[in-house]
Amino acid sequence: MIGMTRKIGFIGLGKMGRRMARVLLTKGFPLVVYDIRDEAVNEAVKLGAQKASSAKEVAEKSEVIMSSLPTPRDVEDVYLGKNGVLEGIKPGSVIIELSTIDPGTSIKIAQEAAKRGAHYLDCPVSGGPEHAEKGELTIFVGGDYEAFKSVEEILRVIGKNVNYIGKTGAGNIVKLTNNIMSLLNILVASEALVFGVKAGLDADALFNVLNTGAGRSYIFTACFPRVLEGDFRPHFSLDYAIKDLGIALDYAKKLKIPMPMVSLAHTLYQMASATGRGNDDFTAVICLLEELSGVKVRSKKTSSDT
């Protein structure tokens, strides 16, 4: 495999990043890793990774630099800040940026990378930790096509569906569009289930019949069994939902397009977070609607105190 002959750097070993790094390591790819948390780095080192002391050092020791980070500001700091990637990057290197960020940040970093003879690809991923663990993510790629082809083999190790979209920022736009659909889908389904249960229907029976109807969706089928069980352990946190919708709204302002439903959804997720559920799964937004309606959408098999 060509990719195994190239030294890969990986920055950001959080919930998603450490799983992607682990998949690469188990497939035999040599990694240099960096994270602000020593315990995350040490976990990767035990699997065979080499430790770096900064993002700059990662770039100095790598031909391909991958990153998975929480916010656009974190991405900008890692690439453009002091001891950042672009201080150590070599001509011909390829950046694979996997975070959910705005297109403007990607374009800014891509332009600076190009000045140093390097390529930048925005490659945000879709799918939770369970998909990252199995190397079954969906990846949306924006940037130079030849640069994409040069690292496609690496992307296909962590992604089951790898989609080249177009110019720099195109991957970010698709990811934001995907998250708008997913996050609003959860809200609509939550409101509908609260309505049905408040009207006297059994939550299990309602879910089962809706799951055969025209209103069902992948996210309804995948997420709401956990809601019925009262399981709000974070696969994708409510506060990350707020972050992503905020990015989408900021970009919509630049495009001068109204997004009234996204604005309302953003507010509802913020209200749910304000009740202390920000670190819970984003499906916990249903708890806000339940509290306002005086009902809980839970399976009869689930304890009444969830």
Phi, psi and chi 1 to 4 in degrees:
 res  aa     phi    psi   chi1   chi2   chi3   chi4
   1 MET       -  128.9  -63.7  175.6   70.1      -
   2 ILE   -61.6  -41.2  -63.8  173.0      -      -
   3 GLY   -58.9  -30.5      -      -      -      -
   4 MET   -70.7  -14.9  -71.2 -174.1 -179.7      -
   5 THR   -88.3   -5.2   66.1      -      -      -
   6 ARG  -105.4  133.6  -55.9  170.8   75.7  179.5
   7 LYS   -77.4  127.7 -162.2   64.4  172.4  -76.6
   8 ILE  -109.6  134.4  -59.1  172.1      -      -
   9 GLY  -102.8  143.4      -      -      -      -
  10 PHE  -133.4  122.8 -154.1  107.5      -      -
  11 ILE  -117.7  124.9  -58.3  167.9      -      -
  12 GLY   100.6   93.8      -      -      -      -
  13 LEU  -111.5   52.8  -58.5  170.2      -      -
  14 GLY   -84.9 -153.3      -      -      -      -
  15 LYS   -57.2  -41.6 -178.1  173.0  -69.5 -173.3
  16 MET   -90.4  -44.7  -65.5  -67.5  -73.1      -
  17 GLY   -59.9  -43.0      -      -      -      -
  18 ARG   -66.7  -30.4   72.2  172.4 -179.2  -94.9
  19 ARG   -73.5  -40.6  -72.2  171.6  167.3   84.4
  20 MET   -64.7  -42.1  -71.1 -174.7  -90.3      -
  21 ALA   -62.6  -40.4      -      -      -      -
  22 ARG   -62.4  -41.5 -171.1 -176.2  -57.2  147.0
  23 VAL   -62.0  -44.7  168.8      -      -      -
  24 LEU   -61.8  -42.7  -71.3  163.3      -      -
  25 LEU   -64.8  -43.0  -74.3  165.6      -      -
  26 THR   -68.9  -20.8   57.3      -      -      -
  27 LYS   -89.5    1.4  -65.8  -67.3 -175.7  179.7
  28 GLY    95.6    9.7      -      -      -      -
  29 PHE   -82.9  131.3  -72.0   81.3      -      -
  30 PRO   -74.9  128.6   27.0  -32.2      -      -
  31 LEU  -122.3  142.3  -70.9 -167.8      -      -
  32 VAL  -111.5  127.0  179.3      -      -      -
  33 VAL  -122.9  152.4  -61.7      -      -      -
  34 TYR  -147.4  137.9  173.3   69.6      -      -
  35 ASP  -153.0  154.0 -168.8  -80.2      -      -
  36 ILE   -71.9  -13.4   58.1  173.7      -      -
  37 ARG  -102.7  117.2  -62.4  169.3  -59.1  114.7
  38 ASP   -60.3  -36.4  -72.8  -22.1      -      -
  39 GLU   -64.0  -34.4   63.2  -88.4   19.4      -
  40 ALA   -68.1  -40.9      -      -      -      -
  41 VAL   -65.3  -44.4  172.7      -      -      -
  42 ASN   -62.1  -35.2  -68.3  -22.9      -      -
  43 GLU   -61.1  -43.6  178.2 -174.8  -30.5      -
  44 ALA   -69.5  -37.1      -      -      -      -
  45 VAL   -62.0  -37.9  168.9      -      -      -
  46 LYS   -62.1  -24.5  -71.8  177.8 -178.4  177.7
  47 LEU   -91.7   -0.4  -65.5  173.8      -      -
  48 GLY   115.9    0.6      -      -      -      -
  49 ALA   -75.7  158.6      -      -      -      -
  50 GLN   -99.5  136.9  179.5 -176.5  -10.6      -
  51 LYS   -85.4  137.6  178.5  179.8  179.3  179.2
  52 ALA  -117.4  154.0      -      -      -      -
  53 SER   -95.2   -6.6   60.3      -      -      -
  54 SER  -162.0  166.0   66.6      -      -      -
  55 ALA   -64.6  -35.0      -      -      -      -
  56 LYS   -59.7  -44.4  176.9 -177.2  177.2 -179.2
  57 GLU   -65.3  -36.8 -175.3 -178.9  -11.4      -
  58 VAL   -56.3  -49.1  169.3      -      -      -
  59 ALA   -63.6  -39.3      -      -      -      -
  60 GLU   -62.8  -30.7  -70.6  171.8  -21.1      -
  61 LYS  -102.6    6.9  -66.0 -178.1  175.5  179.9
  62 SER  -131.0  156.3  -53.9      -      -      -
  63 GLU  -102.6  -25.6  -61.5  168.9   75.7      -
  64 VAL  -126.1  127.4  176.9      -      -      -
  65 ILE  -115.8  120.6  -59.8   99.1      -      -
  66 MET  -111.0  146.6  -53.8  175.8   75.3      -
  67 SER  -146.3  143.7   57.0      -      -      -
  68 SER  -137.0  104.8  177.6      -      -      -
  69 LEU  -132.1  159.8  -59.4  160.3      -      -
  70 PRO   -70.0  -44.8  -20.9   33.1      -      -
  71 THR  -134.7  163.4   69.2      -      -      -
  72 PRO   -56.7  -38.4  -27.5   36.8      -      -
  73 ARG   -64.3  -40.7  174.3  163.8  -71.3 -171.4
  74 ASP   -60.8  -42.1  -68.1  -37.8      -      -
  75 VAL   -63.6  -45.7  173.1      -      -      -
  76 GLU   -63.3  -41.4 -168.8  163.8  -29.7      -
  77 ASP   -63.4  -42.2  -74.1  -13.5      -      -
  78 VAL   -65.2  -35.7  160.2      -      -      -
  79 TYR   -92.5  -40.1  -77.5   92.6      -      -
  80 LEU  -107.6  -10.0  -55.8 -179.3      -      -
  81 GLY   -80.8 -177.2      -      -      -      -
  82 LYS   -63.1  135.1 -175.5  177.8  179.9 -178.7
  83 ASN    58.6   29.9  -71.4  -41.0      -      -
  84 GLY   -87.1  176.2      -      -      -      -
  85 VAL   -56.3  -45.5  167.8      -      -      -
  86 LEU   -71.0  -12.5  -65.5 -168.0      -      -
  87 GLU   -75.5  -21.7  -73.0 -171.2    3.4      -
  88 GLY  -119.0   -0.8      -      -      -      -
  89 ILE   -70.2  147.4 -157.1  162.7      -      -
  90 LYS  -105.0  150.6  -57.9 -175.5  -68.9  -73.0
  91 PRO   -56.7  139.2  -26.0   35.9      -      -
  92 GLY    90.9  -10.1      -      -      -      -
  93 SER   -68.9  155.1  -63.3      -      -      -
  94 VAL  -122.5  128.6  178.7      -      -      -
  95 ILE   -95.6  131.1  -66.0  165.5      -      -
  96 ILE  -116.8   99.8  -62.2  175.0      -      -
  97 GLU   -97.8  115.4 -146.6  -55.1  -65.1      -
  98 LEU  -100.3   -0.4  -59.6  153.7      -      -
  99 SER   -80.0  164.4  -44.0      -      -      -
 100 THR   -91.8  103.5  -58.7      -      -      -
 101 ILE  -136.9  177.9   60.6  173.8      -      -
 102 ASP   -83.8  152.9   60.4  -71.3      -      -
 103 PRO   -60.1  -32.9  -21.9   32.9      -      -
 104 GLY   -61.0  -40.7      -      -      -      -
 105 THR   -64.5  -41.0  -63.1      -      -      -
 106 SER   -63.0  -44.9  -76.0      -      -      -
 107 ILE   -62.9  -41.7  -68.5  168.4      -      -
 108 LYS   -60.9  -47.2 -178.9  177.7 -179.0  179.7
 109 ILE   -68.8  -39.0  -62.8  171.2      -      -
 110 ALA   -60.4  -41.1      -      -      -      -
 111 GLN   -64.6  -41.7  -70.5  172.6  -18.2      -
 112 GLU   -69.2  -37.3  -67.8  -58.3  -44.9      -
 113 ALA   -64.1  -40.4      -      -      -      -
 114 ALA   -61.5  -33.4      -      -      -      -
 115 LYS   -63.1  -22.0  -66.7  176.4 -176.2  177.2
 116 ARG  -104.7   10.6  -65.8  159.7  176.0   80.4
 117 GLY    77.2   19.4      -      -      -      -
 118 ALA  -111.6  161.8      -      -      -      -
 119 HIS  -110.7  145.3  -62.4  -76.9      -      -
 120 TYR  -122.0  129.5  173.8   98.4      -      -
 121 LEU  -120.0  126.0  -61.7  172.0      -      -
 122 ASP   -85.7  121.3   49.1  -71.6      -      -
 123 CYS  -133.6   56.2  -57.3      -      -      -
 124 PRO   -61.5  150.3   23.5  -34.0      -      -
 125 VAL  -113.2  151.7  -58.8      -      -      -
 126 SER  -121.6  137.6  179.3      -      -      -
 127 GLY   123.5  146.5      -      -      -      -
 128 GLY   -85.5 -171.3      -      -      -      -
 129 PRO   -55.7  -34.1  -26.0   34.5      -      -
 130 GLU   -66.0  -33.7   63.6  -83.2   11.7      -
 131 HIS   -74.7  -37.6  -65.6   95.5      -      -
 132 ALA   -63.2  -39.3      -      -      -      -
 133 GLU   -60.2  -34.4 -167.6   81.1   51.7      -
 134 LYS   -96.1   -2.1  -61.6  174.8 -177.4  176.9
 135 GLY    69.5   36.3      -      -      -      -
 136 GLU  -121.2   32.3  -65.3 -179.1   -9.1      -
 137 LEU   -74.1  160.1  -66.2  164.5      -      -
 138 THR  -100.8  133.0  -66.0      -      -      -
 139 ILE  -124.9  132.8  -54.3  175.0      -      -
 140 PHE  -109.3  123.0  -46.4  111.4      -      -
 141 VAL  -113.9  130.8 -176.2      -      -      -
 142 GLY  -123.8  143.9      -      -      -      -
 143 GLY   134.4 -169.2      -      -      -      -
 144 ASP   -62.4  130.5  179.0   75.4      -      -
 145 TYR   -65.0  -41.4 -177.2   73.3      -      -
 146 GLU   -65.4  -36.9  -67.1  -56.3  -41.6      -
 147 ALA   -63.7  -41.5      -      -      -      -
 148 PHE   -58.8  -47.1  160.1   65.2      -      -
 149 LYS   -63.1  -30.6  -67.2  -58.0  -69.1 -175.9
 150 SER   -71.3  -20.5   74.7      -      -      -
 151 VAL  -120.5    8.2  -63.3      -      -      -
 152 GLU   -58.2  -38.6 -177.0  178.5    6.3      -
 153 GLU   -59.0  -39.2 -178.5 -179.7   17.6      -
 154 ILE   -68.4  -43.8  -63.4  169.2      -      -
 155 LEU   -61.9  -34.1  -69.7  171.1      -      -
 156 ARG   -76.6   -8.5  -67.8 -162.8 -179.7  -81.6
 157 VAL   -76.4  -36.8  172.5      -      -      -
 158 ILE   -98.0  -12.9   62.4  170.6      -      -
 159 GLY  -124.8  133.9      -      -      -      -
 160 LYS   -80.8  -35.4 -176.3  177.5 -178.8  179.8
 161 ASN  -122.2  108.7  -58.8  -63.4      -      -
 162 VAL  -112.7  117.2  178.6      -      -      -
 163 ASN  -118.9  115.4  -52.6  -83.3      -      -
 164 TYR   -81.0  123.2  177.7   76.0      -      -
 165 ILE   -99.4  -47.0  -52.1  -60.0      -      -
 166 GLY   160.0 -143.6      -      -      -      -
 167 LYS   -64.9  169.9   63.3 -177.3 -179.8  179.5
 168 THR   -53.1  131.5  -57.7      -      -      -
 169 GLY    96.3  -17.1      -      -      -      -
 170 ALA   -65.4  -37.4      -      -      -      -
 171 GLY   -63.4  -42.0      -      -      -      -
 172 ASN   -60.6  -41.4  -62.6  135.4      -      -
 173 ILE   -65.2  -42.7  -66.0  169.9      -      -
 174 VAL   -63.2  -42.0  172.1      -      -      -
 175 LYS   -63.5  -42.8  177.4   60.1 -168.4  -62.5
 176 LEU   -63.8  -39.6  -68.8  173.4      -      -
 177 THR   -62.7  -44.0  -55.8      -      -      -
 178 ASN   -60.3  -43.7  177.5   76.5      -      -
 179 ASN   -70.6  -34.1  -78.9   18.2      -      -
 180 ILE   -57.3  -49.4  -72.5  169.9      -      -
 181 MET   -61.9  -45.8  -66.9  173.7   66.5      -
 182 SER   -65.9  -46.1  -61.8      -      -      -
 183 LEU   -70.6  -36.0  -65.4  171.0      -      -
 184 LEU   -74.4  -31.8  -90.0   66.5      -      -
 185 ASN   -59.3  -44.4 -170.4  -45.7      -      -
 186 ILE   -60.0  -42.8  -74.5  -71.1      -      -
 187 LEU   -64.4  -46.1  -93.1  175.9      -      -
 188 VAL   -62.6  -45.3  171.0      -      -      -
 189 ALA   -64.4  -39.4      -      -      -      -
 190 SER   -61.8  -46.2  -64.7      -      -      -
 191 GLU   -63.2  -40.1 -170.7  170.2  -72.5      -
 192 ALA   -64.9  -43.0      -      -      -      -
 193 LEU   -66.9  -40.7  -72.6  172.6      -      -
 194 VAL   -60.4  -43.0  167.4      -      -      -
 195 PHE   -57.4  -50.0  166.3   77.3      -      -
 196 GLY   -64.8  -42.8      -      -      -      -
 197 VAL   -70.3  -38.7  172.1      -      -      -
 198 LYS   -62.6  -31.6 -177.2   69.9  174.0 -176.5
 199 ALA   -78.9   -1.2      -      -      -      -
 200 GLY   110.5    2.5      -      -      -      -
 201 LEU   -82.6  151.8  -60.8 -179.3      -      -
 202 ASP   -74.0  132.3  173.6   76.6      -      -
 203 ALA   -62.4  -42.4      -      -      -      -
 204 ASP   -63.6  -47.2  -71.0  -49.2      -      -
 205 ALA   -64.1  -39.3      -      -      -      -
 206 LEU   -64.3  -46.9  179.5   58.2      -      -
 207 PHE   -60.1  -45.6  171.4   78.4      -      -
 208 ASN   -61.4  -41.9  -71.3  -24.9      -      -
 209 VAL   -75.0  -37.7   72.5      -      -      -
 210 LEU   -65.4  -29.7  -70.2  176.1      -      -
 211 ASN   -73.0   -2.8 -151.5   28.5      -      -
 212 THR  -112.1   -2.4   65.5      -      -      -
 213 GLY   -95.6  177.7      -      -      -      -
 214 ALA   -70.0  -19.5      -      -      -      -
 215 GLY   -84.2   -4.0      -      -      -      -
 216 ARG   -70.9  163.3   74.1 -173.6 -174.5  -79.5
 217 SER  -151.4  168.6   66.9      -      -      -
 218 TYR   -57.7  -45.4  166.3   79.4      -      -
 219 ILE   -70.6  -31.2 -155.9  159.2      -      -
 220 PHE   -63.8  -49.1  179.9   75.8      -      -
 221 THR   -64.3  -39.0  -59.9      -      -      -
 222 ALA   -78.6  -36.6      -      -      -      -
 223 CYS   -98.1  -34.0  -66.2      -      -      -
 224 PHE   -76.1  -20.0  -83.4   88.3      -      -
 225 PRO   -57.9  -35.7  -31.2   39.2      -      -
 226 ARG   -68.5  -36.6  -61.4 -161.4  -56.6  -90.9
 227 VAL   -61.8  -45.7  171.8      -      -      -
 228 LEU   -59.4  -30.6  -68.6  174.8      -      -
 229 GLU   -85.1   -5.4  -65.0  170.0    2.3      -
 230 GLY    71.3   25.8      -      -      -      -
 231 ASP   -98.1  104.3 -180.0    2.6      -      -
 232 PHE  -115.5   27.8  -62.7  107.7      -      -
 233 ARG   -61.6  136.5  -71.1  173.2  -66.0  177.9
 234 PRO   -71.9  117.6   26.3  -33.5      -      -
 235 HIS   -93.7  -41.1  -66.3 -108.8      -      -
 236 PHE  -144.7  115.4  176.8   75.3      -      -
 237 SER   -72.9  156.1   78.3      -      -      -
 238 LEU   -60.5  -39.9 -154.5  152.1      -      -
 239 ASP   -66.8  -30.7  -80.7  -11.9      -      -
 240 TYR   -69.6  -33.1  -85.2  132.5      -      -
 241 ALA   -61.9  -42.4      -      -      -      -
 242 ILE   -61.5  -44.1  -66.4  168.1      -      -
 243 LYS   -59.4  -47.9 -176.2  -94.9  -69.0 -174.6
 244 ASP   -68.0  -40.3  -72.0   -2.3      -      -
 245 LEU   -67.0  -34.8  -70.1  175.9      -      -
 246 GLY   -64.0  -41.0      -      -      -      -
 247 ILE   -61.6  -44.1  -67.3  171.5      -      -
 248 ALA   -62.4  -42.6      -      -      -      -
 249 LEU   -65.8  -40.0  -74.7  169.5      -      -
 250 ASP   -62.5  -40.7  -73.6  -17.2      -      -
 251 TYR   -70.4  -35.0 -164.3   62.2      -      -
 252 ALA   -61.9  -36.3      -      -      -      -
 253 LYS   -62.3  -40.5  -71.6  177.7 -176.8  177.1
 254 LYS   -65.2  -33.4  -66.0  177.3 -178.5  178.1
 255 LEU   -81.9  -10.0  -63.3  175.2      -      -
 256 LYS    59.9   46.5  -62.6 -177.2  178.8  179.2
 257 ILE  -120.9  140.5   59.8  171.6      -      -
 258 PRO   -77.2  142.5   29.3  -33.7      -      -
 259 MET  -136.9   69.1  -60.5 -166.3   82.1      -
 260 PRO   -63.0  -37.1   20.6  -32.5      -      -
 261 MET   -70.9  -38.3  -71.6 -176.6  -75.2      -
 262 VAL   -66.8  -38.5  176.4      -      -      -
 263 SER   -61.4  -44.2  -64.2      -      -      -
 264 LEU   -65.4  -43.3  176.6   57.7      -      -
 265 ALA   -60.4  -42.7      -      -      -      -
 266 HIS   -57.5  -44.2 -169.8 -126.3      -      -
 267 THR   -64.4  -42.9  -62.5      -      -      -
 268 LEU   -65.4  -40.6  -70.9  168.7      -      -
 269 TYR   -65.1  -37.4  -82.3  104.1      -      -
 270 GLN   -64.2  -41.7  -73.1  177.6  -49.3      -
 271 MET   -61.9  -40.8  -69.9  171.7   64.0      -
 272 ALA   -65.2  -40.0      -      -      -      -
 273 SER   -64.1  -36.8  178.7      -      -      -
 274 ALA   -65.1  -17.9      -      -      -      -
 275 THR   -83.7    3.2   66.8      -      -      -
 276 GLY    99.5   12.2      -      -      -      -
 277 ARG  -106.1   18.2  -69.3 -173.6  170.9  -86.1
 278 GLY   -58.6  -32.5      -      -      -      -
 279 ASN   -90.8   -3.5  -68.9  -36.8      -      -
 280 ASP   -77.3  170.1  -72.3  -13.6      -      -
 281 ASP   -59.9  151.4 -168.1   71.1      -      -
 282 PHE   -63.4  -20.3   72.7  117.6      -      -
 283 THR   -66.3  -14.7   53.7      -      -      -
 284 ALA   -66.4   -5.4      -      -      -      -
 285 VAL   -60.0  -25.3   70.9      -      -      -
 286 ILE   -62.4  -28.0 -164.3  173.0      -      -
 287 CYS   -63.3  -34.5  -61.7      -      -      -
 288 LEU   -62.4  -46.9  172.2   67.3      -      -
 289 LEU   -66.5  -35.8  -56.7  177.1      -      -
 290 GLU   -63.7  -44.4  -69.9  172.1  -22.1      -
 291 GLU   -64.8  -37.9  -70.3  162.8    8.4      -
 292 LEU   -69.9  -25.5  -67.9  172.0      -      -
 293 SER  -102.6  -10.6  -56.3      -      -      -
 294 GLY    70.8   37.1      -      -      -      -
 295 VAL  -150.7  155.2   68.5      -      -      -
 296 LYS  -122.8  135.0  -73.7 -167.3  175.5 -176.5
 297 VAL   -92.8   88.7  179.2      -      -      -
 298 ARG  -137.0  151.5  -60.5  -68.8 -177.6  -84.7
 299 SER   -66.8  147.3  169.9      -      -      -
 300 LYS   -63.9  -18.8  -72.7 -178.8  178.0  177.7
 301 LYS   -80.9   -8.7  -62.8  172.4  -75.0 -173.3
 302 THR   -95.2  141.9  -57.7      -      -      -
 303 SER   -56.4  141.3  172.3      -      -      -
 304 SER   -69.7  -10.5   61.1      -      -      -
 305 ASP   -95.9   10.1   62.3   -4.0      -      -
 306 THR   -81.4      -   56.1      -      -      -
